[in-house]
Amino acid sequence: MTDTVPTTDAAPTADTGQPSAERRSGADPAAAGGPLFSVLVPVYRTRSDHLREMVDSVVAQTEPSWELLLVDDGSDDARLTADLAAAAAADQRIKVNALERNSGIIAATAAGLAQARGEFVCLLDHDDVLAPQALEWVRAAVEQHPAADVLYTDEDQLHDGGVLTAAFRKPDFSAERLRGQMYLGHLVSYRRSLLDELGGFRPGYDGSQDYDLALRATERAREVVHIPEIAYHWRIYTGSVSHREDNAAVFDAARRALTDHLRRVGIDGEVEQVHEVGVYRVRRRLAEQPLISIVIPTRGSRGFVRGAERVLVTDAVRSIVERSTYQNYEIVLVADTATPPAVLDDVAELAGDRLTVVPFDGPFNFSAKINLGVWQARGDQLLLLNDDVEVITPDWLETMVALSAGDVGMVGAKLLYEDGTVQHHGHLYERGDVTHVAPGVPRDWPGPFADLLVDRDVSGVTAACALLRREVFDAVGGMSLELPVNFNDVDLSLKITGAGYRIVQTPFAELYHFESKSRERSVAAPEVHALRARWDHQLLVDPHWRHDPELARAAVTG
């Protein structure tokens, strides 16, 4: 994670870097001081105008300590040969290596790496463009994070005429997110010594070689740093490899790279491709089924669901019993003493000997009820669950408990309103506000850059459905009694991340949450004051969701 300078807004058109005479001085980059950046560019039958824009964007860098290594992968194109020669003649920092025959992008990149003299290696496609400050931002991040071995920036898309769209403001580093997609994208810079340790690019992963390298490098990196600046303009046009959905070989290579990664880091799982191109799910296998204690606070209330009046907790328990494929669980029902006996009888008939009823006598306090239920629970895995939910995904418990391991402190599920739109997809803590990510969007909305299709790190999750280990719950002191109604899950989330754990939100465990869209939440002033007194400094910038909120609003309104 990084706290580098604030982001800048993407310009409507690209600065293609018309370099000044000073920048074309051809000075020795070693004389500039600081780390040398080797910019590697495999070239193959590149259009003259695109090549020129790419080269000019490097020459126009405000950071002078760079070398540009252009590797012609056997293009057999006299026009391109002349273009490359002209570029090298104009600036001594530009080197050209012409391969005798076309060997593929991995071999071409390896040839450039063998030439590189820099402490850091930056990967640039032959038709893309860098922002003028790109390398300056990388250098500043290296100075701020001396242990940085991998650095990546934000990016956008470059269209004909220099029009920029689709700014991708990326989250801070998430190994979980990287297992779902190659979200690091561009610009990625690697410490040369790490690349040497890894053996560079591996053959056999053409088209997904960047993904394979990113997985291997981030496994060993001392620090992975996100630079929240749009430093890279990715050219989009018909025929781009990344936009050919029928390129089965590329996605097969990505699946193999991800499978290799799972083996190296000790995750027993199977890689599945999600319907979105370039998006994957790691379906983890469980070596055992630990006891999960499902803690449900209730008063036995009734509510209207799908036009009929129902006892909410009875329906919730019925859905758990009838739909869950995971079998090693207990249900700890923390019931107000005013709960109708008939409701408890119905729940007991459904749950049988899985059920423990814990009486609660006192004013409503969600936190107190959860703490009491956990105290009575027998499992090492705790699932906090509202009584107004309904299970959708049969393997929801397997999915959540498989993620609850190692440094993952809590796992959240995808919750839907009764009409099928999204109620919860993780918490968002931004500018002093606390809200859900993309509430009200369609169930199958992929989110910006497929954010909502992958397991990903989040700042927090709702306690309406959250799974955590008992050791984590105990380590952070459980739920705060000072927050009886609101923000108790926010407080719990921030205590968990503050203790060094991660929180993961999964889209692969779905439940209905029959909380009304139109219900106005009553928030007591003491709860607001308590939250801000503890966590105001943590509610300014969310490191995991940096998209324009209008993206979600547009999905809601159509």
C-alpha positions, 0 to 999 in steps of 0.5 A, spaced: 500 500 500 502 507 498 500 514 500 503 517 495 501 524 492 493 525 490 491 522 484 490 527 478 484 527 473 485 524 466 485 529 461 480 529 455 486 528 450 492 525 451 499 529 451 503 524 446 509 528 449 512 532 443 519 532 446 522 539 447 529 540 444 532 539 451 529 533 452 532 530 446 539 532 448 541 525 448 544 526 455 547 520 459 541 517 463 547 515 468 548 522 469 541 524 472 542 521 478 537 516 482 535 509 479 535 508 472 529 506 469 529 501 463 523 501 458 522 495 455 518 495 448 517 489 444 516 491 437 512 488 431 510 491 425 508 497 429 504 503 425 509 509 424 504 514 427 503 509 433 511 508 434 512 515 434 507 517 439 510 511 444 517 514 443 515 521 443 512 520 450 518 516 453 523 522 450 518 527 453 519 524 460 520 529 466 524 524 469 531 524 465 534 517 468 531 512 463 533 508 457 528 505 452 530 498 449 526 497 442 526 490 440 524 488 433 521 481 433 523 480 426 518 484 423 521 484 416 519 491 414 523 496 411 519 502 413 519 500 421 527 499 420 528 506 418 523 508 424 527 505 429 533 507 426 531 514 426 529 514 433 535 511 436 539 516 432 535 522 435 537 520 442 542 516 445 538 513 451 534 509 445 537 502 443 534 498 438 535 490 437 533 487 431 532 480 432 533 475 426 526 472 426 520 473 429 520 469 436 514 471 440 513 477 445 516 473 451 523 472 447 523 479 444 522 482 451 527 477 454 532 480 449 530 487 451 531 485 459 538 482 457 540 489 454 537 493 460 542 496 465 537 499 469 535 498 477 528 498 475 524 495 468 518 498 466 514 494 461 511 498 455 507 496 449 509 498 442 503 502 441 501 505 448 503 512 451 506 514 457 504 520 461 509 525 461 510 525 469 510 517 469 517 515 470 517 521 475 511 518 479 515 512 479 521 515 482 518 518 487 514 512 489 521 508 490 524 514 494 518 513 499 518 506 499 525 504 498 523 496 499 519 497 493 520 491 488 513 492 484 510 498 482 504 499 478 500 505 476 493 507 474 491 507 467 486 509 462 484 508 454 487 511 448 482 512 442 484 515 435 484 522 435 488 522 442 481 521 446 482 518 453 476 514 456 475 509 462 480 511 467 482 505 471 483 508 478 486 501 481 485 499 488 492 498 493 495 491 492 490 485 493 493 478 492 486 476 492 484 481 487 490 479 482 488 471 483 481 474 479 484 478 474 491 481 472 488 488 474 495 491 475 495 492 468 500 498 466 504 501 468 508 496 472 515 497 474 519 491 477 526 491 480 531 488 476 534 484 481 527 481 482 526 479 475 533 476 475 531 472 481 525 470 478 528 468 471 525 473 467 519 471 463 517 464 462 516 461 455 509 458 454 505 463 457 504 468 450 499 473 451 498 472 458 506 473 460 505 479 464 500 476 468 504 470 470 510 475 471 506 479 476 503 473 480 510 470 481 513 477 482 508 479 487 509 472 491 516 474 492 516 482 493 518 485 499 513 491 498 508 492 492 506 499 491 500 502 488 501 509 485 495 513 484 496 516 478 494 515 471 501 514 468 499 510 462 494 511 456 493 504 453 491 504 446 484 501 444 482 499 437 479 493 433 484 487 433 487 488 440 489 482 443 486 484 450 479 485 446 479 479 442 474 474 446 476 468 442 483 468 443 482 461 447 490 460 447 491 467 451 486 465 457 488 458 457 495 461 458 492 465 464 489 459 467 495 455 467 499 461 470 494 462 476 494 454 477 501 455 478 501 460 482 496 456 487 501 451 487 507 455 489 503 459 495 499 452 497 492 454 495 488 447 494 484 450 489 481 450 481 481 455 477 475 457 473 473 462 468 468 467 470 463 469 464 467 476 463 473 476 459 480 475 463 476 474 470 477 468 474 475 464 480 479 460 485 474 455 487 478 453 494 478 446 496 477 444 504 481 439 507 476 439 512 469 442 514 470 446 521 464 447 525 461 453 523 457 457 529 451 461 525 449 466 530 443 470 529 440 475 533 432 475 533 426 477 536 421 473 531 419 479 527 414 478 522 415 482 515 412 482 508 416 478 503 414 477 496 407 480 498 406 475 503 407 476 511 412 471 513 416 470 520 423 472 518 427 468 522 423 462 520 424 463 513 432 464 514 433 458 518 429 454 513 433 456 507 440 455 511 437 447 513 434 446 506 439 449 501 446 449 504 451 443 502 455 444 508 453 440 513 458 441 519 454 447 522 450 449 528 445 455 529 445 459 535 439 463 536 440 469 540 432 471 542 429 476 545 425 474 551 419 477 548 420 472 542 413 468 541 414 461 543 411 458 537 417 461 533 422 458 537 418 451 536 418 452 528 425 454 528 427 448 533 423 443 528 427 446 522 434 446 525 433 440 530 439 438 534 443 444 531 440 449 534 442 453 541 437 458 543 440 463 548 435 468 551 436 475 551 433 480 556 434 487 555 434 493 550 435 492 543 443 492 542 445 488 536 453 488 539 451 485 545 446 480 542 452 478 537 457 477 543 453 473 547 451 468 542 459 468 540 460 466 548 455 460 547 457 458 540 462 452 540 465 453 533 472 456 531 468 459 525 463 464 527 458 467 522 454 473 524 447 473 520 441 477 520 434 474 521 432 477 515 436 473 510 435 467 505 440 463 502 441 463 495 448 459 493 448 452 496 455 452 497 455 459 500 458 456 507 464 452 503 466 459 499 466 463 505 470 458 510 475 457 504 477 464 504 477 465 512 484 463 513 491 466 514 491 473 514 484 474 512 480 476 518 473 476 515 469 474 509 463 478 507 457 475 502 454 479 496 447 481 499 441 482 494 434 486 496 428 482 494 427 485 487 434 482 486 438 488 486 445 489 490 444 491 497 451 489 499 458 488 496 462 490 501 463 497 505 466 503 502 469 508 507 470 515 503 471 522 505 468 521 512 462 517 510 460 510 511 456 506 505 455 500 501 459 499 495 454 500 489 448 499 492 442 498 488 445 496 481 443 490 478 445 483 480 449 481 474 452 488 473 460 487 473 462 493 476 468 498 473 473 493 470 469 487 473 470 489 480 464 486 482 466 479 479 472 477 483 474 476 490 477 482 493 480 486 499 475 491 502 475 496 508 469 492 511 463 488 510 456 488 513 455 484 519 448 482 516 452 476 513 460 476 515 464 470 517 470 470 521 474 466 526 473 466 533 481 467 534 480 474 530 473 476 534 477 475 541 483 478 539 479 485 537 475 484 543 468 483 539 463 488 538 462 494 541 457 495 546 457 503 545 454 501 538 448 498 539 444 499 532 449 502 527 456 502 525 458 496 530 460 492 523 464 498 521 468 498 528 469 491 527 471 491 520 476 497 522 479 493 528 480 487 524 484 491 519 487 495 524 490 488 527 493 487 521 488 482 518 485 483 511 477 483 509 475 479 503 468 480 499 466 475 495 461 475 489 460 467 490 456 467 496 449 470 495 443 471 499 437 475 499 437 481 505 430 483 506 432 490 508 427 495 505 430 499 500 426 505 502 427 504 510 430 510 513 435 508 518 435 512 525 442 513 527 443 516 534 448 522 535 452 518 540 453 512 535 456 517 530 460 521 535 463 514 538 465 512 530 468 518 529 472 519 535 475 512 534 476 512 526 475 519 523 482 518 520 480 511 517 474 514 513 478 519 508 480 515 503 478 508 501 484 504 499 480 498 495 475 502 491 477 509 488 472 509 482 467 515 481 461 513 484 457 516 478 459 509 475 455 505 480 449 511 480 449 510 472 448 502 473 442 504 477 439 509 473 440 505 466 
